[in-house]
Amino acid sequence: MPKVLCFGEALIRMTPKDFAPIQDHAPAGMFFGGAEINVARTLAGLGASSKVLSVLPDNPIGERFLEFLSQSRIDTSAIYRSKERLGLYFLEEGFGIRQSQVFYDRSHTGFLQFPFETIDIENLLEDVDLFFFSGITVSLGKAVQNFLETLLQALQEKNIPICFDLNYRSSLLPVREAKRVFSHFAQYADYCIGIEPLMLDEDDLQLFDRDKASLSDLENRLQGLKERYHLKAIFHTQRTLNVSNLNTYQAFGYSNQFVSSCQLQTPILQRVGSGDAFAAGLIFKLLENSALQDSLDFAVAAATLKCTYEGDSLFVKKETVTSLLNSPKDIRR
């Protein structure tokens, strides 16, 4: 199976149990994650080969995280160690009308201070068949961006496909700056997941209103972005959650034509990482040279399945995802 290299920051998530707010003496769960780590782990579970380029602290916490990656069958040969700290984020899960909230604590981490320019890129890419990164990594400052651009240029020279999951977080980068930065890095991508905050033209400085967009609007947007950034394909996910905590998941893609996936519904146990599961499922099927329709359906199934598991990443066999698609009672077309 082809190997996927994922570049991004490893994080620990802390979440109070039972939808409680962050407060003194609140019991909480601790989860290893980070967008690219989640994608790599889901790919490994599906049966693909994955490798992570990241930084972990040279202490017992870093050791436990490294063990977690190794036990997940992820290639850790590009995990570097640092004397600096690991990033954290805190999630308060919403309930009813109370919205979820995320608080980051990721300043001065080993990842942000690591001298990536010292890495031997030739050696790093020796066994890589596809590269994955997200907009979260793009949002982590100039030093990370400079190394990422050098890496992307090397990947292009070697004709290694590049997948960019926009995964925009307004808490990390304001809209106007994100429009400029994300649009710059999208020029390197072969596959793109998401439509915002990419620019269709130099005057496109507002976020696309996905909630009010018709299917025709969405098709035109995807086609326009595919052509502007010379992508092989671009994808967009659409999720709705009703008052009964029932999540409906669907995706759309544009390659040579506009494609809609099946719709899947499930009550949510934990939504964290469902977008990363979608990305991993999509990459897995693209590497199998599957049709766009099959790739989208599989990715939606993986994302929906993640909503039924606690933790930051989905780790199941390919057959588990496929069986969900073969269960008609859960699918709406």
C-alpha positions in Angstrom: 0.0 0.0 0.0 1.3 3.5 -0.8 2.7 5.5 2.1 1.2 8.9 3.2 3.3 11.5 5.0 1.3 13.8 7.3 3.0 17.0 8.6 1.5 18.7 11.7 1.6 19.4 15.4 0.8 16.7 17.9 -1.6 17.9 20.6 -3.2 16.6 23.8 -6.9 17.3 24.2 -8.5 17.8 27.6 -12.3 17.5 27.9 -14.4 17.6 31.1 -16.6 14.6 31.4 -20.4 14.6 31.1 -20.6 17.9 29.2 -19.3 19.8 32.2 -17.7 23.2 31.9 -14.0 23.7 32.7 -13.8 24.3 36.5 -11.9 23.3 39.5 -11.7 19.6 40.3 -13.6 18.7 37.1 -13.0 15.1 36.0 -11.7 15.1 32.5 -10.6 12.8 29.7 -7.2 13.2 28.0 -6.8 12.3 24.3 -3.8 12.2 22.0 -4.4 13.9 18.7 -3.8 16.8 16.3 -5.4 16.9 12.8 -2.5 15.3 10.9 -1.9 12.7 13.6 -5.6 11.8 13.5 -5.5 11.3 9.7 -2.4 9.2 9.9 -3.9 6.9 12.6 -7.2 6.4 10.6 -5.2 5.6 7.5 -3.2 3.0 9.4 -6.3 1.5 10.8 -7.8 1.2 7.3 -4.7 -0.7 6.2 -2.7 2.0 4.6 0.9 2.9 5.4 1.3 6.3 7.1 4.1 8.4 8.5 4.1 11.5 10.7 6.5 14.4 10.6 6.1 16.1 14.0 7.8 16.9 17.3 7.3 15.4 20.7 8.8 16.4 24.0 11.8 14.4 25.3 10.0 13.4 28.5 7.5 10.7 29.8 4.6 12.5 28.1 6.4 12.4 24.8 7.2 8.7 25.3 3.6 7.8 25.9 2.5 9.7 22.8 5.2 7.9 20.8 4.0 4.6 22.1 0.5 5.5 21.1 1.6 6.2 17.5 3.7 3.1 17.3 0.9 0.9 18.6 -1.3 2.4 15.9 1.2 1.1 13.2 2.3 4.6 12.3 5.9 5.1 11.0 7.5 7.3 13.6 10.9 7.7 11.9 10.2 11.4 11.3 9.1 12.2 14.8 11.7 14.5 16.4 12.3 15.1 20.1 12.6 18.4 21.8 13.1 19.8 25.3 10.1 22.1 24.8 6.5 21.4 25.7 3.7 19.7 23.9 0.6 21.8 22.9 -2.7 21.4 24.6 -6.3 22.3 23.8 -9.3 22.2 26.1 -12.8 21.4 24.7 -15.9 22.2 26.6 -18.6 20.0 25.0 -21.9 21.8 24.4 -25.2 20.4 25.4 -28.6 21.5 24.2 -28.5 25.2 23.4 -25.1 25.6 25.0 -22.4 25.6 22.3 -19.1 23.8 22.5 -16.0 25.9 23.2 -12.3 25.3 22.4 -9.4 27.0 24.2 -5.8 26.5 22.8 -2.6 26.4 24.9 0.0 25.9 22.2 2.5 28.8 22.5 6.2 28.0 22.7 5.8 24.3 21.9 8.5 22.1 20.6 6.8 22.0 17.2 6.8 25.8 16.9 10.4 26.1 17.9 11.9 23.2 16.1 14.5 23.9 13.3 12.7 22.1 10.5 15.2 23.6 8.0 17.8 21.1 9.3 15.8 18.1 8.1 17.1 16.1 5.2 14.1 16.4 2.8 15.5 13.9 0.3 15.7 11.2 3.0 12.3 12.2 4.4 10.5 11.8 1.0 12.3 8.6 0.0 9.3 6.3 0.5 6.4 8.8 0.3 3.6 8.4 -2.2 1.2 11.2 -1.0 1.6 14.2 1.3 -1.1 15.5 3.6 -1.3 18.8 5.5 -4.0 21.0 6.9 -4.8 24.6 7.3 -4.1 24.3 11.0 -0.5 23.7 10.2 -0.5 26.6 7.7 -1.8 28.9 10.5 1.1 28.2 12.9 3.4 31.0 11.9 6.0 32.1 9.4 8.7 29.6 10.4 6.4 26.6 9.8 5.1 28.2 6.6 8.6 28.7 5.3 9.5 25.0 5.9 6.2 23.8 4.5 6.7 25.7 1.3 10.2 24.3 0.8 8.8 20.8 1.4 5.9 21.4 -1.0 8.3 22.5 -3.7 10.4 19.3 -3.2 7.2 17.2 -3.4 6.2 18.9 -6.7 9.6 18.3 -8.2 9.2 14.6 -7.3 5.6 14.5 -8.7 4.3 13.3 -5.3 0.6 14.1 -5.0 -0.4 16.7 -2.3 -3.6 16.8 -0.3 -4.6 20.0 1.5 -7.4 19.9 4.1 -8.3 23.6 4.7 -9.6 22.9 8.2 -9.9 26.7 8.8 -9.9 27.9 12.5 -10.7 31.5 12.9 -9.1 31.4 16.4 -5.7 30.8 14.8 -5.9 33.2 11.8 -8.2 36.1 11.0 -10.3 35.8 7.8 -8.4 38.2 5.5 -5.0 36.9 6.4 -6.3 33.3 6.0 -7.7 34.1 2.6 -4.2 35.2 1.4 -2.2 32.5 3.1 -4.5 29.6 2.4 -4.8 30.6 -1.3 -1.1 30.8 -1.6 -0.6 27.2 -0.3 -3.5 25.8 -2.3 -1.5 26.5 -5.5 0.7 23.5 -4.5 -2.2 21.1 -3.9 -3.5 18.3 -6.2 -6.5 17.6 -3.9 -8.3 20.1 -1.7 -10.8 19.4 1.1 -12.9 22.4 1.8 -13.8 25.7 0.1 -13.0 28.3 2.7 -11.0 30.5 3.0 -9.8 30.1 -0.6 -10.2 33.1 -2.9 -11.8 32.9 -6.3 -10.2 36.2 -7.2 -8.3 39.0 -5.6 -11.5 40.7 -4.5 -13.0 37.6 -2.8 -12.3 38.7 0.8 -15.6 37.5 2.5 -16.4 33.9 3.5 -18.7 32.0 1.2 -22.1 31.6 2.9 -22.4 27.9 2.8 -25.7 27.9 4.8 -27.5 29.9 2.2 -25.9 28.3 -0.9 -27.9 26.2 -3.3 -26.5 23.1 -4.8 -25.9 25.1 -8.0 -24.0 27.7 -6.0 -21.9 25.0 -4.4 -21.2 23.3 -7.7 -20.1 26.7 -9.3 -17.9 27.4 -6.3 -16.2 24.0 -6.4 -15.7 24.2 -10.2 -14.3 27.7 -10.0 -11.8 26.8 -7.2 -10.7 23.7 -9.0 -10.0 25.7 -12.2 -8.3 28.6 -10.4 -5.9 26.3 -8.4 -5.5 23.7 -11.1 -6.7 20.9 -8.8 -7.3 17.3 -9.7 -10.3 17.4 -7.4 -11.9 19.4 -4.7 -14.3 18.3 -1.9 -16.7 19.9 0.5 -18.5 18.4 3.5 -21.9 19.4 4.8 -23.0 18.5 8.4 -26.2 19.3 10.2 -27.2 18.5 13.8 -30.8 18.6 14.9 -32.2 19.1 18.4 -32.3 15.3 18.9 -28.4 15.2 18.6 -28.8 13.4 15.2 -26.0 14.2 12.9 -26.5 14.2 9.1 -23.3 14.0 7.0 -22.9 14.5 3.3 -20.1 15.5 0.9 -19.7 16.9 -2.5 -16.8 16.7 -5.0 -15.8 18.2 -8.3 -13.3 16.6 -10.6 -14.6 16.3 -14.2 -18.1 16.8 -12.9 -20.1 17.5 -9.7 -20.7 14.5 -7.5 -22.9 14.2 -4.4 -22.3 11.5 -1.8 -24.9 9.4 0.1 -26.2 10.9 3.3 -25.6 9.2 6.6 -27.2 9.8 9.9 -26.2 8.9 13.5 -26.6 10.2 17.0 -23.4 11.7 18.1 -21.2 10.4 20.9 -18.2 12.7 20.1 -17.8 14.7 16.9 -14.1 15.6 17.4 -12.0 14.2 14.6 -14.9 13.4 12.2 -13.4 15.8 9.6 -10.0 14.1 9.9 -11.7 10.7 9.5 -13.3 12.0 6.3 -9.9 13.2 5.0 -8.3 9.8 5.8 -11.2 7.8 4.2 -11.0 10.0 1.1 -7.2 9.6 0.7 -7.5 5.9 1.3 -9.9 5.5 -1.6 -8.0 7.9 -3.9 -4.9 5.8 -3.4 -6.9 2.8 -4.4 -7.8 4.7 -7.6 -11.5 4.4 -6.7 -14.2 6.3 -8.6 -15.0 9.7 -7.1 -18.5 8.6 -6.1 -17.1 5.6 -4.2 -14.4 7.7 -2.6 -16.9 10.3 -1.3 -19.3 7.6 0.0 -16.5 5.8 1.9 -15.2 9.1 3.3 -18.6 10.1 4.6 -19.1 6.6 6.1 -15.7 7.0 7.9 -16.6 10.5 9.2 -20.0 9.4 10.4 -18.6 6.3 12.1 -16.1 8.5 14.0 -19.0 10.4 15.6 -19.9 7.1 17.4 -16.5 6.7 19.0 -14.9 8.7 21.9 -11.4 10.1 21.2 -9.8 12.2 18.5 -9.3 9.6 15.8 -11.1 6.7 14.1 -9.1 3.4 14.2 -11.1 0.7 12.4 -10.6 -1.7 9.5 -11.6 -0.9 6.0 -14.3 -3.6 6.2 -16.0 -1.9 9.2 -16.5 1.3 7.1 -17.6 -0.6 4.1 -20.2 -2.6 6.1 -21.8 0.7 7.1 -22.4 1.5 3.5 -24.0 -1.9 3.0 -26.5 -1.1 5.7 -29.4 0.5 3.8 -31.3 1.6 6.9 -28.6 4.1 7.8 -28.3 5.6 4.3 -30.4 8.2 2.6 -29.7 9.0 -1.1 
